[in-house]
């Protein structure tokens, strides 16, 4: 599993647990859980954004898109 896929799955879990109705997540918290450094986080976010799997609203605010959720569920299921 790639680092991008691991991040997407962890983001999916974070957003599922979020009490925020918009499911906004701090990417730094997700990266911290996975042990990712800041530079790696920037690269991962760039790739996921270009693939339209996440939307970035600011340095501490991202959400997973519907497509990102579908990909995460398919990765979790097999």
PyMOL Python script that loads the backbone (N, CA, C, O; Angstrom):
from pymol import cmd

cmd.read_pdbstr("""\
ATOM      1  N   UNK A   1       0.846  -1.178   0.000  1.00  0.00           N
ATOM      2  CA  UNK A   1       0.000   0.000   0.000  1.00  0.00           C
ATOM      3  C   UNK A   1       0.892   1.242   0.000  1.00  0.00           C
ATOM      4  O   UNK A   1       1.871   1.307   0.744  1.00  0.00           O
ATOM      5  N   UNK A   2       0.554   2.221  -0.833  1.00  0.00           N
ATOM      6  CA  UNK A   2       1.361   3.433  -0.932  1.00  0.00           C
ATOM      7  C   UNK A   2       1.092   4.373   0.245  1.00  0.00           C
ATOM      8  O   UNK A   2       0.113   4.213   0.975  1.00  0.00           O
ATOM      9  N   UNK A   3       1.972   5.344   0.412  1.00  0.00           N
ATOM     10  CA  UNK A   3       1.784   6.328   1.481  1.00  0.00           C
ATOM     11  C   UNK A   3       0.539   7.170   1.231  1.00  0.00           C
ATOM     12  O   UNK A   3      -0.154   7.558   2.172  1.00  0.00           O
ATOM     13  N   UNK A   4       0.256   7.450  -0.037  1.00  0.00           N
ATOM     14  CA  UNK A   4      -0.958   8.198  -0.372  1.00  0.00           C
ATOM     15  C   UNK A   4      -2.200   7.404   0.018  1.00  0.00           C
ATOM     16  O   UNK A   4      -3.150   7.963   0.566  1.00  0.00           O
ATOM     17  N   UNK A   5      -2.194   6.125  -0.258  1.00  0.00           N
ATOM     18  CA  UNK A   5      -3.339   5.270   0.084  1.00  0.00           C
ATOM     19  C   UNK A   5      -3.516   5.175   1.592  1.00  0.00           C
ATOM     20  O   UNK A   5      -4.639   5.221   2.093  1.00  0.00           O
ATOM     21  N   UNK A   6      -2.413   5.044   2.313  1.00  0.00           N
ATOM     22  CA  UNK A   6      -2.491   4.997   3.781  1.00  0.00           C
ATOM     23  C   UNK A   6      -3.081   6.298   4.335  1.00  0.00           C
ATOM     24  O   UNK A   6      -3.914   6.280   5.242  1.00  0.00           O
ATOM     25  N   UNK A   7      -2.635   7.416   3.776  1.00  0.00           N
ATOM     26  CA  UNK A   7      -3.142   8.713   4.225  1.00  0.00           C
ATOM     27  C   UNK A   7      -4.635   8.832   3.934  1.00  0.00           C
ATOM     28  O   UNK A   7      -5.403   9.286   4.782  1.00  0.00           O
ATOM     29  N   UNK A   8      -5.041   8.425   2.738  1.00  0.00           N
ATOM     30  CA  UNK A   8      -6.451   8.517   2.358  1.00  0.00           C
ATOM     31  C   UNK A   8      -7.334   7.685   3.280  1.00  0.00           C
ATOM     32  O   UNK A   8      -8.408   8.132   3.683  1.00  0.00           O
ATOM     33  N   UNK A   9      -6.887   6.484   3.613  1.00  0.00           N
ATOM     34  CA  UNK A   9      -7.646   5.617   4.522  1.00  0.00           C
ATOM     35  C   UNK A   9      -7.741   6.246   5.914  1.00  0.00           C
ATOM     36  O   UNK A   9      -8.806   6.247   6.532  1.00  0.00           O
ATOM     37  N   UNK A  10      -6.633   6.774   6.394  1.00  0.00           N
ATOM     38  CA  UNK A  10      -6.634   7.407   7.724  1.00  0.00           C
ATOM     39  C   UNK A  10      -7.523   8.656   7.720  1.00  0.00           C
ATOM     40  O   UNK A  10      -8.243   8.907   8.686  1.00  0.00           O
ATOM     41  N   UNK A  11      -7.476   9.429   6.648  1.00  0.00           N
ATOM     42  CA  UNK A  11      -8.340  10.601   6.515  1.00  0.00           C
ATOM     43  C   UNK A  11      -9.805  10.178   6.504  1.00  0.00           C
ATOM     44  O   UNK A  11     -10.646  10.841   7.112  1.00  0.00           O
ATOM     45  N   UNK A  12     -10.109   9.106   5.835  1.00  0.00           N
ATOM     46  CA  UNK A  12     -11.478   8.577   5.783  1.00  0.00           C
ATOM     47  C   UNK A  12     -11.949   8.213   7.198  1.00  0.00           C
ATOM     48  O   UNK A  12     -13.084   8.506   7.574  1.00  0.00           O
ATOM     49  N   UNK A  13     -11.079   7.582   7.966  1.00  0.00           N
ATOM     50  CA  UNK A  13     -11.423   7.222   9.351  1.00  0.00           C
ATOM     51  C   UNK A  13     -11.631   8.465  10.212  1.00  0.00           C
ATOM     52  O   UNK A  13     -12.572   8.531  11.004  1.00  0.00           O
ATOM     53  N   UNK A  14     -10.740   9.452  10.049  1.00  0.00           N
ATOM     54  CA  UNK A  14     -10.870  10.699  10.808  1.00  0.00           C
ATOM     55  C   UNK A  14     -12.188  11.388  10.484  1.00  0.00           C
ATOM     56  O   UNK A  14     -12.896  11.830  11.389  1.00  0.00           O
ATOM     57  N   UNK A  15     -12.521  11.482   9.203  1.00  0.00           N
ATOM     58  CA  UNK A  15     -13.742  12.191   8.821  1.00  0.00           C
ATOM     59  C   UNK A  15     -14.985  11.436   9.268  1.00  0.00           C
ATOM     60  O   UNK A  15     -16.009  12.056   9.555  1.00  0.00           O
ATOM     61  N   UNK A  16     -14.916  10.124   9.331  1.00  0.00           N
ATOM     62  CA  UNK A  16     -16.053   9.337   9.808  1.00  0.00           C
ATOM     63  C   UNK A  16     -16.304   9.582  11.298  1.00  0.00           C
ATOM     64  O   UNK A  16     -17.441   9.499  11.761  1.00  0.00           O
ATOM     65  N   UNK A  17     -15.239   9.882  12.043  1.00  0.00           N
ATOM     66  CA  UNK A  17     -15.354  10.113  13.487  1.00  0.00           C
ATOM     67  C   UNK A  17     -15.632  11.579  13.818  1.00  0.00           C
ATOM     68  O   UNK A  17     -15.942  11.909  14.963  1.00  0.00           O
ATOM     69  N   UNK A  18     -15.522  12.455  12.824  1.00  0.00           N
ATOM     70  CA  UNK A  18     -15.661  13.891  13.047  1.00  0.00           C
ATOM     71  C   UNK A  18     -17.093  14.258  13.439  1.00  0.00           C
ATOM     72  O   UNK A  18     -18.059  13.728  12.890  1.00  0.00           O
ATOM     73  N   UNK A  19     -17.205  15.172  14.394  1.00  0.00           N
ATOM     74  CA  UNK A  19     -18.526  15.683  14.781  1.00  0.00           C
ATOM     75  C   UNK A  19     -18.902  16.889  13.926  1.00  0.00           C
ATOM     76  O   UNK A  19     -20.054  17.322  13.929  1.00  0.00           O
ATOM     77  N   UNK A  20     -17.935  17.426  13.197  1.00  0.00           N
ATOM     78  CA  UNK A  20     -18.161  18.555  12.304  1.00  0.00           C
ATOM     79  C   UNK A  20     -19.012  18.094  11.114  1.00  0.00           C
ATOM     80  O   UNK A  20     -18.633  17.143  10.431  1.00  0.00           O
ATOM     81  N   UNK A  21     -20.135  18.736  10.856  1.00  0.00           N
ATOM     82  CA  UNK A  21     -21.010  18.300   9.761  1.00  0.00           C
ATOM     83  C   UNK A  21     -20.340  18.398   8.389  1.00  0.00           C
ATOM     84  O   UNK A  21     -20.717  17.678   7.464  1.00  0.00           O
ATOM     85  N   UNK A  22     -19.347  19.287   8.251  1.00  0.00           N
ATOM     86  CA  UNK A  22     -18.635  19.416   6.980  1.00  0.00           C
ATOM     87  C   UNK A  22     -17.479  18.435   6.862  1.00  0.00           C
ATOM     88  O   UNK A  22     -16.846  18.338   5.811  1.00  0.00           O
ATOM     89  N   UNK A  23     -17.202  17.708   7.939  1.00  0.00           N
ATOM     90  CA  UNK A  23     -16.139  16.693   7.970  1.00  0.00           C
ATOM     91  C   UNK A  23     -14.752  17.279   7.699  1.00  0.00           C
ATOM     92  O   UNK A  23     -13.917  16.632   7.067  1.00  0.00           O
ATOM     93  N   UNK A  24     -14.506  18.503   8.179  1.00  0.00           N
ATOM     94  CA  UNK A  24     -13.199  19.134   8.017  1.00  0.00           C
ATOM     95  C   UNK A  24     -12.204  18.481   8.967  1.00  0.00           C
ATOM     96  O   UNK A  24     -12.491  18.277  10.147  1.00  0.00           O
ATOM     97  N   UNK A  25     -11.029  18.157   8.433  1.00  0.00           N
ATOM     98  CA  UNK A  25     -10.003  17.462   9.205  1.00  0.00           C
ATOM     99  C   UNK A  25      -8.697  18.236   9.081  1.00  0.00           C
ATOM    100  O   UNK A  25      -8.416  18.826   8.038  1.00  0.00           O
ATOM    101  N   UNK A  26      -7.904  18.233  10.140  1.00  0.00           N
ATOM    102  CA  UNK A  26      -6.581  18.834  10.115  1.00  0.00           C
ATOM    103  C   UNK A  26      -5.610  17.790   9.558  1.00  0.00           C
ATOM    104  O   UNK A  26      -5.424  16.744  10.180  1.00  0.00           O
ATOM    105  N   UNK A  27      -4.986  18.044   8.402  1.00  0.00           N
ATOM    106  CA  UNK A  27      -4.101  17.050   7.801  1.00  0.00           C
ATOM    107  C   UNK A  27      -2.868  16.734   8.640  1.00  0.00           C
ATOM    108  O   UNK A  27      -2.307  15.642   8.544  1.00  0.00           O
ATOM    109  N   UNK A  28      -2.451  17.691   9.460  1.00  0.00           N
ATOM    110  CA  UNK A  28      -1.283  17.468  10.311  1.00  0.00           C
ATOM    111  C   UNK A  28      -1.564  16.367  11.333  1.00  0.00           C
ATOM    112  O   UNK A  28      -0.675  15.576  11.649  1.00  0.00           O
ATOM    113  N   UNK A  29      -2.794  16.309  11.853  1.00  0.00           N
ATOM    114  CA  UNK A  29      -3.150  15.257  12.806  1.00  0.00           C
ATOM    115  C   UNK A  29      -3.117  13.880  12.149  1.00  0.00           C
ATOM    116  O   UNK A  29      -2.656  12.906  12.745  1.00  0.00           O
ATOM    117  N   UNK A  30      -3.611  13.812  10.914  1.00  0.00           N
ATOM    118  CA  UNK A  30      -3.609  12.543  10.183  1.00  0.00           C
ATOM    119  C   UNK A  30      -2.166  12.110   9.931  1.00  0.00           C
ATOM    120  O   UNK A  30      -1.813  10.950  10.144  1.00  0.00           O
ATOM    121  N   UNK A  31      -1.338  13.047   9.478  1.00  0.00           N
ATOM    122  CA  UNK A  31       0.067  12.745   9.202  1.00  0.00           C
ATOM    123  C   UNK A  31       0.796  12.304  10.466  1.00  0.00           C
ATOM    124  O   UNK A  31       1.626  11.396  10.425  1.00  0.00           O
ATOM    125  N   UNK A  32       0.485  12.948  11.586  1.00  0.00           N
ATOM    126  CA  UNK A  32       1.112  12.602  12.862  1.00  0.00           C
ATOM    127  C   UNK A  32       0.783  11.158  13.247  1.00  0.00           C
ATOM    128  O   UNK A  32       1.651  10.423  13.719  1.00  0.00           O
ATOM    129  N   UNK A  33      -0.469  10.759  13.043  1.00  0.00           N
ATOM    130  CA  UNK A  33      -0.871   9.381  13.339  1.00  0.00           C
ATOM    131  C   UNK A  33      -0.090   8.368  12.515  1.00  0.00           C
ATOM    132  O   UNK A  33       0.190   7.261  12.976  1.00  0.00           O
ATOM    133  N   UNK A  34       0.259   8.756  11.294  1.00  0.00           N
ATOM    134  CA  UNK A  34       0.965   7.847  10.390  1.00  0.00           C
ATOM    135  C   UNK A  34       2.480   7.983  10.484  1.00  0.00           C
ATOM    136  O   UNK A  34       3.211   7.186   9.896  1.00  0.00           O
ATOM    137  N   UNK A  35       2.951   8.978  11.211  1.00  0.00           N
ATOM    138  CA  UNK A  35       4.389   9.196  11.352  1.00  0.00           C
ATOM    139  C   UNK A  35       5.011   9.889  10.152  1.00  0.00           C
ATOM    140  O   UNK A  35       6.205   9.731   9.900  1.00  0.00           O
ATOM    141  N   UNK A  36       4.219  10.658   9.405  1.00  0.00           N
ATOM    142  CA  UNK A  36       4.705  11.361   8.217  1.00  0.00           C
ATOM    143  C   UNK A  36       5.313  12.699   8.609  1.00  0.00           C
ATOM    144  O   UNK A  36       4.803  13.386   9.495  1.00  0.00           O
ATOM    145  N   UNK A  37       6.397  13.063   7.951  1.00  0.00           N
ATOM    146  CA  UNK A  37       7.037  14.362   8.135  1.00  0.00           C
ATOM    147  C   UNK A  37       6.300  15.404   7.288  1.00  0.00           C
ATOM    148  O   UNK A  37       5.490  15.052   6.431  1.00  0.00           O
ATOM    149  N   UNK A  38       6.583  16.684   7.533  1.00  0.00           N
ATOM    150  CA  UNK A  38       5.901  17.780   6.867  1.00  0.00           C
ATOM    151  C   UNK A  38       6.084  17.732   5.346  1.00  0.00           C
ATOM    152  O   UNK A  38       5.125  17.936   4.601  1.00  0.00           O
ATOM    153  N   UNK A  39       7.294  17.468   4.890  1.00  0.00           N
ATOM    154  CA  UNK A  39       7.551  17.429   3.447  1.00  0.00           C
ATOM    155  C   UNK A  39       6.764  16.317   2.768  1.00  0.00           C
ATOM    156  O   UNK A  39       6.199  16.514   1.692  1.00  0.00           O
ATOM    157  N   UNK A  40       6.729  15.166   3.392  1.00  0.00           N
ATOM    158  CA  UNK A  40       5.968  14.043   2.847  1.00  0.00           C
ATOM    159  C   UNK A  40       4.478  14.386   2.831  1.00  0.00           C
ATOM    160  O   UNK A  40       3.777  14.061   1.873  1.00  0.00           O
ATOM    161  N   UNK A  41       4.000  15.033   3.874  1.00  0.00           N
ATOM    162  CA  UNK A  41       2.592  15.432   3.936  1.00  0.00           C
ATOM    163  C   UNK A  41       2.238  16.344   2.765  1.00  0.00           C
ATOM    164  O   UNK A  41       1.200  16.164   2.129  1.00  0.00           O
ATOM    165  N   UNK A  42       3.100  17.325   2.478  1.00  0.00           N
ATOM    166  CA  UNK A  42       2.839  18.244   1.364  1.00  0.00           C
ATOM    167  C   UNK A  42       2.749  17.490   0.044  1.00  0.00           C
ATOM    168  O   UNK A  42       1.870  17.775  -0.770  1.00  0.00           O
ATOM    169  N   UNK A  43       3.645  16.532  -0.178  1.00  0.00           N
ATOM    170  CA  UNK A  43       3.632  15.746  -1.413  1.00  0.00           C
ATOM    171  C   UNK A  43       2.365  14.902  -1.522  1.00  0.00           C
ATOM    172  O   UNK A  43       1.749  14.819  -2.585  1.00  0.00           O
ATOM    173  N   UNK A  44       1.988  14.283  -0.416  1.00  0.00           N
ATOM    174  CA  UNK A  44       0.786  13.438  -0.402  1.00  0.00           C
ATOM    175  C   UNK A  44      -0.456  14.285  -0.676  1.00  0.00           C
ATOM    176  O   UNK A  44      -1.304  13.900  -1.480  1.00  0.00           O
ATOM    177  N   UNK A  45      -0.565  15.427  -0.015  1.00  0.00           N
ATOM    178  CA  UNK A  45      -1.723  16.303  -0.213  1.00  0.00           C
ATOM    179  C   UNK A  45      -1.807  16.787  -1.662  1.00  0.00           C
ATOM    180  O   UNK A  45      -2.894  16.862  -2.235  1.00  0.00           O
ATOM    181  N   UNK A  46      -0.672  17.108  -2.239  1.00  0.00           N
ATOM    182  CA  UNK A  46      -0.646  17.570  -3.631  1.00  0.00           C
ATOM    183  C   UNK A  46      -1.179  16.483  -4.569  1.00  0.00           C
ATOM    184  O   UNK A  46      -2.000  16.763  -5.443  1.00  0.00           O
ATOM    185  N   UNK A  47      -0.720  15.264  -4.390  1.00  0.00           N
ATOM    186  CA  UNK A  47      -1.161  14.163  -5.239  1.00  0.00           C
ATOM    187  C   UNK A  47      -2.641  13.847  -5.071  1.00  0.00           C
ATOM    188  O   UNK A  47      -3.348  13.617  -6.053  1.00  0.00           O
ATOM    189  N   UNK A  48      -3.105  13.835  -3.829  1.00  0.00           N
ATOM    190  CA  UNK A  48      -4.517  13.536  -3.576  1.00  0.00           C
ATOM    191  C   UNK A  48      -5.425  14.646  -4.103  1.00  0.00           C
ATOM    192  O   UNK A  48      -6.527  14.377  -4.580  1.00  0.00           O
ATOM    193  N   UNK A  49      -4.964  15.883  -4.017  1.00  0.00           N
ATOM    194  CA  UNK A  49      -5.748  17.004  -4.539  1.00  0.00           C
ATOM    195  C   UNK A  49      -5.824  16.938  -6.061  1.00  0.00           C
ATOM    196  O   UNK A  49      -6.886  17.162  -6.642  1.00  0.00           O
ATOM    197  N   UNK A  50      -4.708  16.633  -6.702  1.00  0.00           N
ATOM    198  CA  UNK A  50      -4.694  16.540  -8.165  1.00  0.00           C
ATOM    199  C   UNK A  50      -5.583  15.406  -8.668  1.00  0.00           C
ATOM    200  O   UNK A  50      -6.125  15.477  -9.771  1.00  0.00           O
ATOM    201  N   UNK A  51      -5.729  14.367  -7.861  1.00  0.00           N
ATOM    202  CA  UNK A  51      -6.590  13.237  -8.227  1.00  0.00           C
ATOM    203  C   UNK A  51      -8.047  13.479  -7.816  1.00  0.00           C
ATOM    204  O   UNK A  51      -8.896  12.605  -7.987  1.00  0.00           O
ATOM    205  N   UNK A  52      -8.327  14.656  -7.281  1.00  0.00           N
ATOM    206  CA  UNK A  52      -9.676  15.024  -6.824  1.00  0.00           C
ATOM    207  C   UNK A  52     -10.217  14.089  -5.737  1.00  0.00           C
ATOM    208  O   UNK A  52     -11.410  13.790  -5.700  1.00  0.00           O
ATOM    209  N   UNK A  53      -9.333  13.640  -4.867  1.00  0.00           N
ATOM    210  CA  UNK A  53      -9.744  12.787  -3.757  1.00  0.00           C
ATOM    211  C   UNK A  53      -9.934  13.585  -2.474  1.00  0.00           C
ATOM    212  O   UNK A  53     -10.591  13.122  -1.542  1.00  0.00           O
ATOM    213  N   UNK A  54      -9.355  14.791  -2.428  1.00  0.00           N
ATOM    214  CA  UNK A  54      -9.529  15.690  -1.286  1.00  0.00           C
ATOM    215  C   UNK A  54      -9.723  17.110  -1.798  1.00  0.00           C
ATOM    216  O   UNK A  54      -9.403  17.423  -2.945  1.00  0.00           O
ATOM    217  N   UNK A  55     -10.256  17.965  -0.926  1.00  0.00           N
ATOM    218  CA  UNK A  55     -10.323  19.402  -1.174  1.00  0.00           C
ATOM    219  C   UNK A  55      -9.573  20.079  -0.044  1.00  0.00           C
ATOM    220  O   UNK A  55      -9.743  19.727   1.123  1.00  0.00           O
ATOM    221  N   UNK A  56      -8.750  21.043  -0.390  1.00  0.00           N
ATOM    222  CA  UNK A  56      -7.958  21.775   0.596  1.00  0.00           C
ATOM    223  C   UNK A  56      -8.559  23.163   0.756  1.00  0.00           C
ATOM    224  O   UNK A  56      -8.673  23.916  -0.211  1.00  0.00           O
ATOM    225  N   UNK A  57      -8.945  23.496   1.991  1.00  0.00           N
ATOM    226  CA  UNK A  57      -9.516  24.803   2.284  1.00  0.00           C
ATOM    227  C   UNK A  57      -8.519  25.728   2.970  1.00  0.00           C
ATOM    228  O   UNK A  57      -8.743  26.937   3.033  1.00  0.00           O
ATOM    229  N   UNK A  58      -7.449  25.192   3.472  1.00  0.00           N
ATOM    230  CA  UNK A  58      -6.430  25.975   4.152  1.00  0.00           C
ATOM    231  C   UNK A  58      -5.360  25.034   4.670  1.00  0.00           C
ATOM    232  O   UNK A  58      -5.471  23.818   4.511  1.00  0.00           O
ATOM    233  N   UNK A  59      -4.329  25.582   5.285  1.00  0.00           N
ATOM    234  CA  UNK A  59      -3.233  24.725   5.764  1.00  0.00           C
ATOM    235  C   UNK A  59      -3.656  23.717   6.840  1.00  0.00           C
ATOM    236  O   UNK A  59      -2.986  22.706   7.051  1.00  0.00           O
ATOM    237  N   UNK A  60      -4.760  24.000   7.507  1.00  0.00           N
ATOM    238  CA  UNK A  60      -5.221  23.092   8.562  1.00  0.00           C
ATOM    239  C   UNK A  60      -6.640  22.609   8.321  1.00  0.00           C
ATOM    240  O   UNK A  60      -7.309  22.158   9.251  1.00  0.00           O
ATOM    241  N   UNK A  61      -7.104  22.698   7.085  1.00  0.00           N
ATOM    242  CA  UNK A  61      -8.482  22.292   6.787  1.00  0.00           C
ATOM    243  C   UNK A  61      -8.553  21.570   5.446  1.00  0.00           C
ATOM    244  O   UNK A  61      -8.336  22.167   4.392  1.00  0.00           O
ATOM    245  N   UNK A  62      -8.861  20.275   5.503  1.00  0.00           N
ATOM    246  CA  UNK A  62      -9.108  19.512   4.284  1.00  0.00           C
ATOM    247  C   UNK A  62     -10.354  18.649   4.496  1.00  0.00           C
ATOM    248  O   UNK A  62     -10.734  18.346   5.626  1.00  0.00           O
ATOM    249  N   UNK A  63     -10.971  18.267   3.391  1.00  0.00           N
ATOM    250  CA  UNK A  63     -12.057  17.297   3.472  1.00  0.00           C
ATOM    251  C   UNK A  63     -11.814  16.237   2.410  1.00  0.00           C
ATOM    252  O   UNK A  63     -11.166  16.490   1.395  1.00  0.00           O
ATOM    253  N   UNK A  64     -12.332  15.072   2.654  1.00  0.00           N
ATOM    254  CA  UNK A  64     -12.267  14.003   1.671  1.00  0.00           C
ATOM    255  C   UNK A  64     -13.490  14.144   0.764  1.00  0.00           C
ATOM    256  O   UNK A  64     -14.603  14.361   1.246  1.00  0.00           O
ATOM    257  N   UNK A  65     -13.283  14.023  -0.535  1.00  0.00           N
ATOM    258  CA  UNK A  65     -14.398  14.132  -1.477  1.00  0.00           C
ATOM    259  C   UNK A  65     -15.158  12.810  -1.522  1.00  0.00           C
ATOM    260  O   UNK A  65     -14.717  11.803  -0.969  1.00  0.00           O
ATOM    261  N   UNK A  66     -16.301  12.834  -2.188  1.00  0.00           N
ATOM    262  CA  UNK A  66     -17.086  11.606  -2.342  1.00  0.00           C
ATOM    263  C   UNK A  66     -16.253  10.550  -3.066  1.00  0.00           C
ATOM    264  O   UNK A  66     -16.264   9.377  -2.694  1.00  0.00           O
ATOM    265  N   UNK A  67     -15.539  10.974  -4.092  1.00  0.00           N
ATOM    266  CA  UNK A  67     -14.667  10.043  -4.830  1.00  0.00           C
ATOM    267  C   UNK A  67     -13.574   9.503  -3.908  1.00  0.00           C
ATOM    268  O   UNK A  67     -13.241   8.319  -3.967  1.00  0.00           O
ATOM    269  N   UNK A  68     -13.024  10.349  -3.071  1.00  0.00           N
ATOM    270  CA  UNK A  68     -11.996   9.913  -2.124  1.00  0.00           C
ATOM    271  C   UNK A  68     -12.546   8.895  -1.149  1.00  0.00           C
ATOM    272  O   UNK A  68     -11.864   7.930  -0.803  1.00  0.00           O
ATOM    273  N   UNK A  69     -13.780   9.102  -0.702  1.00  0.00           N
ATOM    274  CA  UNK A  69     -14.429   8.140   0.205  1.00  0.00           C
ATOM    275  C   UNK A  69     -14.628   6.798  -0.483  1.00  0.00           C
ATOM    276  O   UNK A  69     -14.414   5.748   0.123  1.00  0.00           O
ATOM    277  N   UNK A  70     -15.038   6.829  -1.752  1.00  0.00           N
ATOM    278  CA  UNK A  70     -15.230   5.588  -2.504  1.00  0.00           C
ATOM    279  C   UNK A  70     -13.914   4.815  -2.637  1.00  0.00           C
ATOM    280  O   UNK A  70     -13.874   3.599  -2.450  1.00  0.00           O
ATOM    281  N   UNK A  71     -12.857   5.531  -2.957  1.00  0.00           N
ATOM    282  CA  UNK A  71     -11.538   4.892  -3.101  1.00  0.00           C
ATOM    283  C   UNK A  71     -11.092   4.307  -1.764  1.00  0.00           C
ATOM    284  O   UNK A  71     -10.609   3.176  -1.713  1.00  0.00           O
ATOM    285  N   UNK A  72     -11.250   5.064  -0.686  1.00  0.00           N
ATOM    286  CA  UNK A  72     -10.861   4.579   0.648  1.00  0.00           C
ATOM    287  C   UNK A  72     -11.635   3.318   1.031  1.00  0.00           C
ATOM    288  O   UNK A  72     -11.061   2.364   1.556  1.00  0.00           O
ATOM    289  N   UNK A  73     -12.940   3.322   0.766  1.00  0.00           N
ATOM    290  CA  UNK A  73     -13.746   2.122   1.079  1.00  0.00           C
ATOM    291  C   UNK A  73     -13.290   0.919   0.254  1.00  0.00           C
ATOM    292  O   UNK A  73     -13.249  -0.201   0.762  1.00  0.00           O
ATOM    293  N   UNK A  74     -12.952   1.144  -1.004  1.00  0.00           N
ATOM    294  CA  UNK A  74     -12.504   0.018  -1.827  1.00  0.00           C
ATOM    295  C   UNK A  74     -11.142  -0.490  -1.356  1.00  0.00           C
ATOM    296  O   UNK A  74     -10.879  -1.691  -1.415  1.00  0.00           O
ATOM    297  N   UNK A  75     -10.278   0.404  -0.892  1.00  0.00           N
ATOM    298  CA  UNK A  75      -8.986  -0.023  -0.355  1.00  0.00           C
ATOM    299  C   UNK A  75      -9.162  -0.817   0.946  1.00  0.00           C
ATOM    300  O   UNK A  75      -8.455  -1.795   1.187  1.00  0.00           O
ATOM    301  N   UNK A  76     -10.100  -0.388   1.763  1.00  0.00           N
ATOM    302  CA  UNK A  76     -10.353  -1.096   3.025  1.00  0.00           C
ATOM    303  C   UNK A  76     -10.976  -2.468   2.810  1.00  0.00           C
ATOM    304  O   UNK A  76     -10.739  -3.393   3.587  1.00  0.00           O
ATOM    305  N   UNK A  77     -11.771  -2.596   1.759  1.00  0.00           N
ATOM    306  CA  UNK A  77     -12.471  -3.862   1.538  1.00  0.00           C
ATOM    307  C   UNK A  77     -11.619  -4.902   0.803  1.00  0.00           C
ATOM    308  O   UNK A  77     -11.996  -6.071   0.720  1.00  0.00           O
ATOM    309  N   UNK A  78     -10.506  -4.485   0.288  1.00  0.00           N
ATOM    310  CA  UNK A  78      -9.745  -5.547  -0.331  1.00  0.00           C
ATOM    311  C   UNK A  78      -8.652  -5.136  -1.179  1.00  0.00           C
ATOM    312  O   UNK A  78      -7.956  -5.981  -1.742  1.00  0.00           O
TER     313      UNK A  78
END
""", "prot")
cmd.dss("prot")
cmd.show_as("cartoon", "prot")
cmd.util.cbc("prot")
cmd.orient("prot")
